[in-house]
Amino acid sequence: MATARTDPNAKRDLRRVLDSDEFIDMISIGLIHQNQHSEITDYNRAALELLGLTSDEITGRNASDPRWAAVHEDGSPYLDEDNPAVVTLRTGERCVDVVMGIENPDRARRWISINTHPVLSDGAVTGVVVAFTDVSDRVQKERLLTLITAVNRFAMFAEDEDDLFQCVCDLLVDRGGYALAWIGVENGENIDILGAAGATNYLFEDIISPTPNTVTGGGPGGTALQTGVVQVANGLHELPSFGPWRDRASTFGLESALCIPFTSRRSSLLCVYDRHIVAFDPVTVRGIEDIAREVEFGITHLRSVEQLKRALDAIGGLTETRDPYTQGHQLRVGLLGEAIALQLGLDQTMARLIRQSGEVHDVGKISIPAEILTRPGQLGAIEFELVKDHCRVGSEILARASVPWPIAETVLQHHERLDGSGYPSGLSGDQIILPARIIAVADAIEAMAHFRPYRPSLGLEVALAEVERRAGTEYDSDVVAACRAVFEDGFSFPE
Protein backbone atom coordinates (compact mmCIF):
# COMPACT_ATOMS: atom_id res chain seq x y z
CA MET A 1 0.00 0.00 0.00
CA ALA A 2 1.39 3.38 -0.95
CA THR A 3 2.13 5.80 1.86
CA ALA A 4 1.04 9.43 1.46
CA ARG A 5 3.92 11.88 1.64
CA THR A 6 3.83 15.50 2.66
CA ASP A 7 5.09 17.77 -0.09
CA PRO A 8 6.48 21.00 1.45
CA ASN A 9 5.81 22.85 -1.79
CA ALA A 10 2.16 21.70 -1.82
CA LYS A 11 1.77 22.89 1.78
CA ARG A 12 3.10 26.33 0.85
CA ASP A 13 0.72 26.41 -2.13
CA LEU A 14 -2.22 25.58 0.16
CA ARG A 15 -1.24 28.34 2.58
CA ARG A 16 -1.02 30.76 -0.34
CA VAL A 17 -4.55 29.81 -1.46
CA LEU A 18 -5.93 30.04 2.07
CA ASP A 19 -4.41 33.48 2.51
CA SER A 20 -5.82 34.80 -0.77
CA ASP A 21 -8.75 37.25 -0.85
CA GLU A 22 -10.39 35.19 -3.60
CA PHE A 23 -10.55 32.07 -1.44
CA ILE A 24 -11.71 33.91 1.69
CA ASP A 25 -14.56 35.50 -0.27
CA MET A 26 -15.44 32.20 -1.93
CA ILE A 27 -16.15 30.18 1.23
CA SER A 28 -19.62 30.20 2.80
CA ILE A 29 -18.41 30.53 6.39
CA GLY A 30 -18.57 34.09 7.73
CA LEU A 31 -15.17 35.43 8.79
CA ILE A 32 -14.45 38.68 10.58
CA HIS A 33 -11.38 40.11 12.29
CA GLN A 34 -11.77 42.25 15.39
CA ASN A 35 -8.97 44.28 16.93
CA GLN A 36 -8.09 44.45 20.61
CA HIS A 37 -11.04 46.82 21.15
CA SER A 38 -13.33 44.21 19.53
CA GLU A 39 -13.92 46.52 16.56
CA ILE A 40 -14.41 44.84 13.18
CA THR A 41 -11.53 45.67 10.85
CA ASP A 42 -11.88 43.00 8.16
CA TYR A 43 -14.47 40.53 6.89
CA ASN A 44 -15.36 38.31 3.95
CA ARG A 45 -18.33 38.36 1.60
CA ALA A 46 -20.15 35.58 3.51
CA ALA A 47 -19.98 37.65 6.71
CA LEU A 48 -21.84 40.51 5.02
CA GLU A 49 -24.48 38.15 3.62
CA LEU A 50 -25.00 36.24 6.86
CA LEU A 51 -25.21 39.40 8.96
CA GLY A 52 -27.30 41.30 6.41
CA LEU A 53 -24.96 44.29 6.48
CA THR A 54 -23.08 46.43 4.00
CA SER A 55 -19.35 47.22 4.18
CA ASP A 56 -20.09 50.65 5.66
CA GLU A 57 -22.45 49.15 8.28
CA ILE A 58 -20.08 46.43 9.48
CA THR A 59 -16.76 48.29 9.59
CA GLY A 60 -15.93 49.54 13.05
CA ARG A 61 -18.79 47.80 14.83
CA ASN A 62 -17.71 46.19 18.07
CA ALA A 63 -19.06 43.26 20.05
CA SER A 64 -20.93 45.55 22.44
CA ASP A 65 -22.86 47.42 19.74
CA PRO A 66 -26.55 47.36 20.82
CA ARG A 67 -27.64 47.03 17.20
CA TRP A 68 -26.68 43.35 17.35
CA ALA A 69 -29.37 42.84 20.03
CA ALA A 70 -27.50 39.61 20.77
CA VAL A 71 -29.37 36.96 22.76
CA HIS A 72 -28.80 33.45 24.09
CA GLU A 73 -31.00 30.57 22.93
CA ASP A 74 -33.26 31.09 25.96
CA GLY A 75 -33.86 34.69 24.83
CA SER A 76 -31.75 36.33 27.55
CA PRO A 77 -29.42 39.10 26.31
CA TYR A 78 -25.69 38.58 25.97
CA LEU A 79 -23.67 40.59 28.47
CA ASP A 80 -20.44 42.14 27.18
CA GLU A 81 -18.32 39.72 29.18
CA ASP A 82 -20.23 36.72 27.73
CA ASN A 83 -19.63 37.63 24.08
CA PRO A 84 -17.29 34.97 22.61
CA ALA A 85 -15.09 37.56 20.84
CA VAL A 86 -14.66 39.49 24.09
CA VAL A 87 -13.94 36.27 26.00
CA THR A 88 -11.15 35.35 23.57
CA LEU A 89 -9.69 38.86 23.65
CA ARG A 90 -9.67 38.78 27.45
CA THR A 91 -8.42 35.23 28.01
CA GLY A 92 -6.69 34.20 24.81
CA GLU A 93 -8.83 31.05 24.83
CA ARG A 94 -10.85 29.81 21.88
CA CYS A 95 -14.63 29.63 22.03
CA VAL A 96 -16.25 26.75 20.14
CA ASP A 97 -19.80 26.38 18.80
CA VAL A 98 -21.32 29.27 20.77
CA VAL A 99 -24.89 29.92 19.55
CA MET A 100 -26.02 33.54 19.39
CA GLY A 101 -29.14 35.22 18.07
CA ILE A 102 -28.59 38.58 16.40
CA GLU A 103 -30.83 41.24 14.92
CA ASN A 104 -31.10 41.01 11.17
CA PRO A 105 -32.63 43.88 9.18
CA ASP A 106 -35.86 43.06 7.35
CA ARG A 107 -35.97 39.40 8.33
CA ALA A 108 -36.36 37.13 11.32
CA ARG A 109 -33.64 37.01 13.98
CA ARG A 110 -30.64 35.10 12.67
CA TRP A 111 -28.96 32.44 14.77
CA ILE A 112 -25.26 31.84 14.24
CA SER A 113 -22.80 29.30 15.63
CA ILE A 114 -19.54 31.07 16.50
CA ASN A 115 -15.94 29.84 16.76
CA THR A 116 -13.17 32.23 17.79
CA HIS A 117 -9.38 32.14 17.46
CA PRO A 118 -7.00 34.60 19.12
CA VAL A 119 -4.53 36.67 17.05
CA LEU A 120 -1.20 36.84 18.89
CA SER A 121 1.74 39.22 18.61
CA ASP A 122 4.77 38.61 20.83
CA GLY A 123 2.58 36.43 23.01
CA ALA A 124 -0.07 39.13 23.53
CA VAL A 125 -3.63 38.96 22.19
CA THR A 126 -3.99 41.74 19.63
CA GLY A 127 -7.19 40.61 17.98
CA VAL A 128 -9.58 37.78 17.31
CA VAL A 129 -10.80 35.95 14.22
CA VAL A 130 -14.47 35.01 14.40
CA ALA A 131 -15.84 32.28 12.14
CA PHE A 132 -19.59 31.68 12.09
CA THR A 133 -22.28 29.76 10.24
CA ASP A 134 -26.04 30.18 10.00
CA VAL A 135 -27.90 27.69 12.24
CA SER A 136 -31.23 29.54 12.22
CA ASP A 137 -33.28 26.65 10.85
CA ARG A 138 -31.90 24.22 13.42
CA VAL A 139 -32.42 26.57 16.37
CA GLN A 140 -35.94 27.51 15.26
CA LYS A 141 -36.97 23.89 14.74
CA GLU A 142 -35.53 22.80 18.10
CA ARG A 143 -37.22 25.71 19.83
CA LEU A 144 -40.57 24.99 18.23
CA LEU A 145 -40.27 21.26 18.91
CA THR A 146 -39.68 22.03 22.58
CA LEU A 147 -42.75 24.26 22.63
CA ILE A 148 -44.91 21.68 20.83
CA THR A 149 -43.81 18.93 23.23
CA ALA A 150 -44.60 21.09 26.25
CA VAL A 151 -48.01 22.09 24.84
CA ASN A 152 -48.80 18.42 24.21
CA ARG A 153 -48.04 17.67 27.86
CA PHE A 154 -50.24 20.56 28.99
CA ALA A 155 -52.99 19.25 26.73
CA MET A 156 -52.84 15.83 28.42
CA PHE A 157 -52.78 17.09 32.01
CA ALA A 158 -54.90 20.28 31.92
CA GLU A 159 -57.79 20.33 34.37
CA ASP A 160 -60.14 22.14 31.99
CA GLU A 161 -60.12 24.25 28.83
CA ASP A 162 -59.45 27.53 30.67
CA ASP A 163 -56.43 25.93 32.34
CA LEU A 164 -55.20 24.65 28.96
CA PHE A 165 -55.58 28.03 27.24
CA GLN A 166 -53.78 29.95 29.98
CA CYS A 167 -50.95 27.40 30.19
CA VAL A 168 -50.36 27.59 26.43
CA CYS A 169 -50.26 31.40 26.47
CA ASP A 170 -47.86 31.36 29.43
CA LEU A 171 -45.68 28.85 27.60
CA LEU A 172 -45.46 30.91 24.40
CA VAL A 173 -44.39 33.98 26.37
CA ASP A 174 -42.18 32.42 29.06
CA ARG A 175 -40.41 29.77 26.97
CA GLY A 176 -41.08 30.94 23.45
CA GLY A 177 -40.01 34.50 24.20
CA TYR A 178 -42.98 36.09 22.40
CA ALA A 179 -44.24 39.47 23.57
CA LEU A 180 -47.93 38.54 23.76
CA ALA A 181 -50.08 35.45 23.27
CA TRP A 182 -53.82 35.18 23.64
CA ILE A 183 -56.65 32.80 22.82
CA GLY A 184 -60.14 34.13 22.25
CA VAL A 185 -63.59 33.26 21.02
CA GLU A 186 -65.92 35.50 19.02
CA ASN A 187 -68.87 36.81 20.99
CA GLY A 188 -71.11 39.03 18.91
CA GLU A 189 -69.07 42.01 17.78
CA ASN A 190 -66.15 41.33 20.12
CA ILE A 191 -63.82 38.55 21.16
CA ASP A 192 -63.85 37.13 24.68
CA ILE A 193 -60.31 36.46 25.91
CA LEU A 194 -60.01 32.88 27.22
CA GLY A 195 -56.31 33.08 28.09
CA ALA A 196 -53.55 35.67 27.71
CA ALA A 197 -49.95 36.28 28.73
CA GLY A 198 -47.28 38.90 28.10
CA ALA A 199 -48.20 42.47 27.11
CA THR A 200 -51.85 41.92 28.00
CA ASN A 201 -52.48 45.65 28.57
CA TYR A 202 -52.52 45.86 24.79
CA LEU A 203 -55.85 44.05 24.74
CA PHE A 204 -59.07 45.98 25.15
CA GLU A 205 -62.62 45.62 23.85
CA ASP A 206 -62.37 47.47 20.54
CA ILE A 207 -58.89 46.35 19.55
CA ILE A 208 -60.03 42.76 19.10
CA SER A 209 -63.37 43.39 17.44
CA PRO A 210 -63.73 41.03 14.47
CA THR A 211 -66.49 43.02 12.81
CA PRO A 212 -65.22 44.37 9.47
CA ASN A 213 -67.19 47.62 9.60
CA THR A 214 -65.61 48.77 12.86
CA VAL A 215 -62.44 50.86 12.95
CA THR A 216 -60.38 48.00 14.35
CA GLY A 217 -62.07 45.10 12.62
CA GLY A 218 -59.42 44.85 9.93
CA GLY A 219 -56.74 43.55 12.28
CA PRO A 220 -55.24 40.07 11.83
CA GLY A 221 -57.37 38.55 14.59
CA GLY A 222 -60.64 39.79 13.14
CA THR A 223 -59.53 38.89 9.62
CA ALA A 224 -58.57 35.36 10.69
CA LEU A 225 -62.04 34.85 12.19
CA GLN A 226 -63.83 36.34 9.17
CA THR A 227 -61.92 34.31 6.59
CA GLY A 228 -60.89 31.17 8.52
CA VAL A 229 -57.40 31.70 7.08
CA VAL A 230 -54.14 32.05 9.04
CA GLN A 231 -53.00 35.70 9.10
CA VAL A 232 -49.30 36.59 9.12
CA ALA A 233 -48.54 40.27 9.72
CA ASN A 234 -44.83 41.14 9.81
CA GLY A 235 -43.84 44.80 10.12
CA LEU A 236 -47.10 46.04 11.62
CA HIS A 237 -45.99 49.67 11.58
CA GLU A 238 -45.75 49.47 7.78
CA LEU A 239 -49.35 48.28 7.30
CA PRO A 240 -51.46 51.44 6.91
CA SER A 241 -54.74 49.54 6.50
CA PHE A 242 -54.74 48.64 10.19
CA GLY A 243 -55.12 52.25 11.35
CA PRO A 244 -55.72 52.64 15.12
CA TRP A 245 -55.05 48.92 15.63
CA ARG A 246 -51.55 49.38 14.15
CA ASP A 247 -50.90 52.50 16.21
CA ARG A 248 -51.76 50.74 19.47
CA ALA A 249 -49.49 47.82 18.53
CA SER A 250 -46.67 50.31 17.96
CA THR A 251 -47.28 51.87 21.37
CA PHE A 252 -46.69 48.48 22.99
CA GLY A 253 -43.69 47.69 20.80
CA LEU A 254 -45.50 44.91 18.92
CA GLU A 255 -44.08 44.64 15.41
CA SER A 256 -45.35 41.24 14.16
CA ALA A 257 -48.50 39.19 14.63
CA LEU A 258 -49.66 35.68 13.75
CA CYS A 259 -53.32 34.72 14.16
CA ILE A 260 -54.49 31.13 13.65
CA PRO A 261 -58.20 30.20 13.67
CA PHE A 262 -59.08 26.89 15.31
CA THR A 263 -60.94 24.38 13.18
CA SER A 264 -62.49 22.24 15.94
CA ARG A 265 -63.65 25.10 18.17
CA ARG A 266 -65.83 27.45 16.14
CA SER A 267 -65.04 31.18 16.12
CA SER A 268 -61.91 30.73 18.25
CA LEU A 269 -58.30 31.59 17.50
CA LEU A 270 -54.73 31.79 18.81
CA CYS A 271 -52.80 35.05 18.34
CA VAL A 272 -49.08 35.47 18.96
CA TYR A 273 -47.17 38.78 18.82
CA ASP A 274 -43.45 39.59 18.71
CA ARG A 275 -41.33 42.71 19.00
CA HIS A 276 -39.21 41.78 15.99
CA ILE A 277 -40.23 43.30 12.66
CA VAL A 278 -40.09 39.93 10.86
CA ALA A 279 -40.78 37.31 13.51
CA PHE A 280 -43.00 34.90 11.63
CA ASP A 281 -41.16 33.25 8.76
CA PRO A 282 -42.58 30.06 7.14
CA VAL A 283 -40.75 27.71 9.55
CA THR A 284 -42.09 29.55 12.60
CA VAL A 285 -45.60 29.82 11.17
CA ARG A 286 -45.74 26.05 10.58
CA GLY A 287 -44.45 25.41 14.10
CA ILE A 288 -47.05 27.63 15.77
CA GLU A 289 -49.75 26.11 13.57
CA ASP A 290 -48.68 22.75 15.03
CA ILE A 291 -49.04 24.26 18.51
CA ALA A 292 -52.57 25.39 17.63
CA ARG A 293 -53.38 21.85 16.49
CA GLU A 294 -52.06 20.54 19.84
CA VAL A 295 -54.41 22.95 21.60
CA GLU A 296 -57.29 21.59 19.53
CA PHE A 297 -56.21 18.06 20.44
CA GLY A 298 -56.27 19.16 24.09
CA ILE A 299 -59.81 20.51 23.72
CA THR A 300 -60.96 17.22 22.19
CA HIS A 301 -59.14 15.23 24.87
CA LEU A 302 -60.68 17.26 27.71
CA ARG A 303 -64.16 16.84 26.27
CA SER A 304 -63.60 13.09 25.86
CA VAL A 305 -62.35 12.85 29.45
CA GLU A 306 -65.42 14.71 30.70
CA GLN A 307 -67.74 12.46 28.69
CA LEU A 308 -65.92 9.40 30.03
CA LYS A 309 -66.18 10.72 33.59
CA ARG A 310 -69.93 11.23 33.24
CA ALA A 311 -70.33 7.77 31.74
CA LEU A 312 -68.26 6.12 34.46
CA ASP A 313 -70.13 8.02 37.17
CA ALA A 314 -73.38 6.71 35.76
CA ILE A 315 -72.06 3.16 35.43
CA GLY A 316 -70.49 3.20 38.89
CA GLY A 317 -73.74 4.44 40.40
CA LEU A 318 -75.61 1.42 39.05
CA THR A 319 -73.84 -0.91 41.48
CA GLU A 320 -74.29 1.23 44.54
CA THR A 321 -78.05 1.53 44.03
CA ARG A 322 -78.30 -2.26 44.36
CA ASP A 323 -75.70 -2.68 47.13
CA PRO A 324 -76.01 0.07 49.75
CA TYR A 325 -73.38 -1.60 51.95
CA THR A 326 -70.70 -0.81 49.43
CA GLN A 327 -71.84 2.76 48.85
CA GLY A 328 -68.66 4.80 48.38
CA HIS A 329 -66.50 1.65 48.16
CA GLN A 330 -65.63 2.11 44.48
CA LEU A 331 -64.88 5.81 44.95
CA ARG A 332 -62.53 5.06 47.87
CA VAL A 333 -60.80 2.24 45.97
CA GLY A 334 -60.27 4.58 43.01
CA LEU A 335 -58.78 7.34 45.16
CA LEU A 336 -56.42 4.93 46.93
CA GLY A 337 -55.45 3.32 43.62
CA GLU A 338 -54.58 6.73 42.16
CA ALA A 339 -52.47 7.61 45.21
CA ILE A 340 -50.60 4.30 44.99
CA ALA A 341 -49.98 4.81 41.27
CA LEU A 342 -48.48 8.27 41.87
CA GLN A 343 -46.37 6.87 44.73
CA LEU A 344 -45.00 4.28 42.27
CA GLY A 345 -44.01 7.08 39.88
CA LEU A 346 -46.67 6.53 37.21
CA ASP A 347 -47.67 9.63 35.28
CA GLN A 348 -50.81 11.60 36.04
CA THR A 349 -52.71 10.30 33.03
CA MET A 350 -52.21 6.66 34.01
CA ALA A 351 -52.95 7.44 37.66
CA ARG A 352 -56.24 9.02 36.62
CA LEU A 353 -57.18 5.99 34.51
CA ILE A 354 -56.38 3.72 37.47
CA ARG A 355 -58.62 5.86 39.67
CA GLN A 356 -61.41 5.57 37.11
CA SER A 357 -60.85 1.80 36.96
CA GLY A 358 -61.33 1.63 40.72
CA GLU A 359 -64.47 3.73 40.54
CA VAL A 360 -66.15 1.10 38.33
CA HIS A 361 -64.32 -2.10 39.29
CA ASP A 362 -67.46 -3.71 40.77
CA VAL A 363 -69.90 -2.60 38.07
CA GLY A 364 -70.39 -6.25 37.05
CA LYS A 365 -72.25 -6.82 40.32
CA ILE A 366 -75.40 -5.48 38.67
CA SER A 367 -75.78 -9.04 37.33
CA ILE A 368 -75.88 -10.48 40.88
CA PRO A 369 -79.24 -10.72 42.72
CA ALA A 370 -79.51 -8.02 45.38
CA GLU A 371 -80.31 -10.55 48.10
CA ILE A 372 -76.92 -12.18 47.56
CA LEU A 373 -75.07 -8.87 47.61
CA THR A 374 -76.64 -7.78 50.90
CA ARG A 375 -76.88 -11.13 52.70
CA PRO A 376 -75.10 -11.36 56.08
CA GLY A 377 -72.82 -14.35 56.60
CA GLN A 378 -70.79 -16.49 54.23
CA LEU A 379 -72.00 -17.36 50.72
CA GLY A 380 -72.53 -20.89 49.44
CA ALA A 381 -70.43 -22.32 46.61
CA ILE A 382 -73.02 -21.59 43.90
CA GLU A 383 -73.60 -18.08 45.19
CA PHE A 384 -69.86 -17.41 45.31
CA GLU A 385 -69.53 -18.51 41.67
CA LEU A 386 -72.16 -15.91 40.75
CA VAL A 387 -70.20 -13.23 42.63
CA LYS A 388 -66.93 -14.20 40.94
CA ASP A 389 -68.53 -13.64 37.54
CA HIS A 390 -68.84 -9.90 38.22
CA CYS A 391 -65.27 -9.35 36.92
CA ARG A 392 -66.12 -10.73 33.48
CA VAL A 393 -69.53 -9.01 33.31
CA GLY A 394 -68.05 -5.65 34.30
CA SER A 395 -65.25 -5.93 31.77
CA GLU A 396 -67.72 -6.71 28.98
CA ILE A 397 -69.92 -3.74 29.90
CA LEU A 398 -66.95 -1.39 29.82
CA ALA A 399 -65.52 -2.88 26.63
CA ARG A 400 -68.82 -2.20 24.88
CA ALA A 401 -68.62 1.38 26.16
CA SER A 402 -65.21 1.74 24.39
CA VAL A 403 -63.45 3.03 27.50
CA PRO A 404 -59.68 3.60 27.17
CA TRP A 405 -57.08 1.06 28.23
CA PRO A 406 -56.61 -0.16 30.96
CA ILE A 407 -60.06 0.32 32.52
CA ALA A 408 -61.87 -2.78 31.18
CA GLU A 409 -58.75 -4.95 31.59
CA THR A 410 -58.28 -3.79 35.19
CA VAL A 411 -61.90 -4.57 36.03
CA LEU A 412 -61.45 -8.06 34.55
CA GLN A 413 -58.24 -8.78 36.48
CA HIS A 414 -58.64 -7.03 39.84
CA HIS A 415 -59.32 -10.35 41.65
CA GLU A 416 -56.39 -12.18 40.05
CA ARG A 417 -53.49 -13.00 42.40
CA LEU A 418 -49.74 -13.31 41.76
CA ASP A 419 -49.66 -16.99 42.79
CA GLY A 420 -52.48 -17.90 40.40
CA SER A 421 -55.09 -18.39 43.16
CA GLY A 422 -57.36 -15.58 41.96
CA TYR A 423 -60.21 -15.41 39.47
CA PRO A 424 -61.70 -15.42 36.86
CA SER A 425 -58.75 -16.73 34.78
CA GLY A 426 -56.18 -17.85 37.36
CA LEU A 427 -53.54 -15.48 35.97
CA SER A 428 -50.21 -15.20 37.75
CA GLY A 429 -47.15 -12.93 37.96
CA ASP A 430 -46.66 -10.52 35.09
CA GLN A 431 -49.74 -11.90 33.32
CA ILE A 432 -51.64 -9.48 35.58
CA ILE A 433 -51.31 -5.87 34.42
CA LEU A 434 -49.91 -3.36 36.92
CA PRO A 435 -53.14 -1.29 37.14
CA ALA A 436 -55.03 -4.46 38.16
CA ARG A 437 -52.37 -5.28 40.77
CA ILE A 438 -52.79 -1.77 42.18
CA ILE A 439 -56.59 -1.96 42.34
CA ALA A 440 -56.35 -5.45 43.90
CA VAL A 441 -54.44 -4.00 46.87
CA ALA A 442 -56.65 -0.90 47.12
CA ASP A 443 -59.79 -3.07 46.97
CA ALA A 444 -58.55 -5.42 49.71
CA ILE A 445 -57.49 -2.58 52.02
CA GLU A 446 -60.76 -0.68 51.61
CA ALA A 447 -62.91 -3.79 52.07
CA MET A 448 -61.18 -4.87 55.29
CA ALA A 449 -61.09 -1.34 56.71
CA HIS A 450 -64.86 -0.84 56.36
CA PHE A 451 -68.04 -2.56 57.54
CA ARG A 452 -69.54 -5.40 55.51
CA PRO A 453 -72.80 -7.29 56.09
CA TYR A 454 -70.88 -10.46 56.99
CA ARG A 455 -68.37 -8.81 59.41
CA PRO A 456 -67.49 -5.58 61.22
CA SER A 457 -64.68 -3.27 60.13
CA LEU A 458 -61.23 -4.73 60.85
CA GLY A 459 -59.56 -1.32 60.92
CA LEU A 460 -56.87 0.14 58.70
CA GLU A 461 -53.82 -1.24 60.54
CA VAL A 462 -55.20 -4.79 60.51
CA ALA A 463 -55.97 -4.41 56.80
CA LEU A 464 -52.46 -3.17 56.01
CA ALA A 465 -50.85 -5.93 58.08
CA GLU A 466 -52.94 -8.61 56.33
CA VAL A 467 -52.05 -7.35 52.86
CA GLU A 468 -48.37 -7.09 53.84
CA ARG A 469 -48.50 -10.69 55.06
CA ARG A 470 -49.59 -11.76 51.57
CA ALA A 471 -47.14 -9.49 49.72
CA GLY A 472 -45.08 -11.43 47.21
CA THR A 473 -47.52 -14.33 47.06
CA GLU A 474 -50.95 -12.86 46.35
CA TYR A 475 -50.16 -9.16 46.10
CA ASP A 476 -47.39 -7.23 44.35
CA SER A 477 -44.74 -6.34 46.96
CA ASP A 478 -43.93 -2.96 45.40
CA VAL A 479 -47.60 -2.03 45.30
CA VAL A 480 -48.09 -3.07 48.94
CA ALA A 481 -45.05 -1.03 50.02
CA ALA A 482 -46.34 1.99 48.07
CA CYS A 483 -49.74 1.58 49.73
CA ARG A 484 -48.15 1.66 53.20
CA ALA A 485 -46.15 4.77 52.19
CA VAL A 486 -49.29 6.51 50.95
CA PHE A 487 -50.99 6.16 54.34
CA GLU A 488 -47.82 7.18 56.19
CA ASP A 489 -47.76 10.32 54.02
CA GLY A 490 -51.23 11.25 55.31
CA PHE A 491 -53.71 9.64 52.90
CA SER A 492 -57.09 8.90 54.42
CA PHE A 493 -60.35 7.59 53.05
CA PRO A 494 -63.12 10.16 52.62
CA GLU A 495 -66.32 9.46 54.51
Order of alpha helices (4+ residues) and beta strands (2+ residues): alpha-alpha-beta-beta-alpha-alpha-alpha-beta-beta-beta-alpha-alpha-beta-beta-alpha-beta-alpha-beta-beta-alpha-alpha-alpha-alpha-alpha-alpha-alpha-alpha-alpha-alpha
